[in-house]
Amino acid sequence: MSPSADIKKDEQGMGRLSGKVAIVSGSGRGIGRATALRLAAEGARIVVNDLDAAPAEAVVAQIEAAGGVAAACIGSVTEPDFGERFVKAAVDGFGGLDIIVNNAGYTLDGVIQKQTDDQFQAMMDVHVMAPFRILRAAAEPIRVFRKAEIEAGREVVRKVVNVSSMAGTRGNAGQVNYASAKAAVVGMTKTLSKEWGRHKVCVNCVAFGLIETRLTKASDDPESRIEIAGRTIQAGIPAAGLKAMADLVPMGRAGRVEEAAGSIYMLCSPDSDYVSGQLLEVGGGISL
Ligand SMILES: NC(=O)c1ccc[n+]([C@@H]2O[C@H](COP(=O)([O-])OP(=O)(O)OC[C@H]3O[C@@H](n4cnc5c(N)ncnc54)[C@H](O)[C@@H]3O)[C@@H](O)[C@H]2O)c1
């Protein structure tokens, strides 16, 4: 099922995120794409980011075709100036910054004795340093927006959702780099929820189990060989392991990207305006 960008509106013609501006990293494909489409469907204006221009531009076109508003900010989240550029795209382009979804990422697996420093560092760069820089770049605009809102006597609740993994919360053999990085995302989330509560920013974290994307295809599926910044990476999971993993899910199957996006939307919606500093594991009931 392909994620839909149909705009949802109430009787007054308002979506639940009408007036909000969201930035979603890595939203050209997979969970990020489904999230961008979902937030747009609820009325948010979206800055779509991806390393690859074509899928990002296709998501922008899909949102616009459905009557939404979006712009692309192409580039790798690991570029040192990317955080500033991404935040600026929202603030200058749409005049606000209400929702930040740190989603971009990939896996670079290997058992510890075969992992190089570069392999470990690549995961820290994309999953930890990049969200850190994006959030640091957002701090000043958020402070300025908040000050104006206080002066106007308005309370606006902003949302950050950081994407982690159950590899980070529970460990996963073969992923010491990825799991370490995704665990760091939890610490970042909990810390920022304490720093930014006074700015009325809810900072939460979603750790996915097994969600159907190119990262979790069987590794003999050609789609699991992915290009990241000119490097070909063998993502995916060996077919036997994939079946064993799906068998461990109490709900009996991997999650769909729309379901993953639904959990992120939950933490962006007004219903979670007093929920902050939380880690939500979204794994169809996995608790191993
Ligand atoms: N699929 C799962 O089961 C699963 C489980 C746990 C966590 N996650 C996490 O969810 C997030 C999304 O993964 P997905 O499964 O949707 O994968 P995906 O490959 O389908 O989508 C990820 C997107 O991020 C982009 N991207 C990768 N590196 C980037 C970079 N440096 N700069 C900008 N864009 C970049 C890719 O081009 C791709 O379009 C990742 O952080 C991943 O670690 C996924």
The ligand as an ORCA input file, in Angstrom:
! r2SCAN-3c Opt
* xyz 0 1
  N      12.877     -0.206      8.714
  C      13.022     -0.594      9.974
  O      12.671     -1.715     10.373
  C      13.621      0.344     10.970
  C      13.707     -0.107     12.295
  C      14.234      0.751     13.256
  C      14.654      2.018     12.898
  N      14.575      2.416     11.596
  C      15.066      3.762     11.287
  O      14.079      4.451     10.563
  C      14.709      5.470      9.777
  C      14.202      5.401      8.360
  O      14.623      4.170      7.776
  P      13.783      3.398      6.650
  O      13.643      2.010      7.120
  O      12.574      4.171      6.269
  O      14.867      3.378      5.483
  P      14.776      3.834      3.925
  O      16.105      3.494      3.369
  O      13.556      3.278      3.305
  O      14.593      5.413      4.031
  C      15.597      6.217      4.607
  C      15.791      7.461      3.749
  O      16.819      8.244      4.385
  C      17.693      8.714      3.384
  N      19.009      8.962      3.948
  C      19.921      8.041      4.365
  N      21.027      8.666      4.765
  C      20.817      9.984      4.607
  C      21.585     11.129      4.834
  N      22.845     11.032      5.266
  N      21.058     12.340      4.573
  C      19.796     12.463      4.108
  N      19.026     11.402      3.835
  C      19.517     10.179      4.094
  C      17.729      7.639      2.331
  O      18.157      8.146      1.066
  C      16.283      7.144      2.344
  O      15.506      7.825      1.370
  C      16.202      5.252      9.925
  O      16.724      6.130     10.903
  C      16.293      3.817     10.399
  O      17.473      3.560     11.113
  C      14.073      1.617     10.633
*
